């Protein structure tokens, strides 16, 4: 699996290259600026990009901007964004692209090697991988919404797991309930939130997140 990596901190960049390489990924480019990231993504068209959200020259949102521009030029290009802190505005900007194959993780998650690699593979496979802390922030911002408030504790747990990209079987195992129970909860969640059920799991996640973070 071919990867383009963007990280301005040399030690972290080298560490990520070694980590990915050790687990069978081929890092075809490792860059440190937004413009270099865009050039590498368009030229290499990798299976997935892993990019810091803040890159030189201004250390604002160059990584995200480059990734989104690359996806405009190469539709559906898988992108996993890494961030030092939860930044809902940038998460929402990323999620607004309904093509899927996107992820948003806090850098702290990289230390959990298995979870990080799972996220990379999920995004490369066209899925969505969202950091649990980002999901919690989005949920908190909409906690006063009457429809969201109507969800039971279990339904909120299922919703959060859905938003993190888990399939029904994974949710069942995580919450120690049956897949049928998960399916019933999901149908109820969609009904309460006024969202139409969708067999496409990726679009399902994006629809829920878009609703939760709507202005």
TADADA-V171340 format. One record per helix or strand of 2 or more residues. SS is the DSSP state (A for helix, B for strand). FROM is the first residue (numbers start at 1). LEN is the number of residues. If there is no record, write none. Layout:
ss->(SS:SS)
from->(FROM:FROM)
len->(LEN:LEN)
//
This chain:
ss->(B:A:B:A:B:A:B:A:B:A:A:B:A:A:A:A:A:A)
from->(2:10:26:34:48:62:79:88:102:107:113:128:132:146:153:168:179:201)
len->(5:13:6:11:5:12:5:8:5:5:12:3:10:4:11:8:15:12)
//
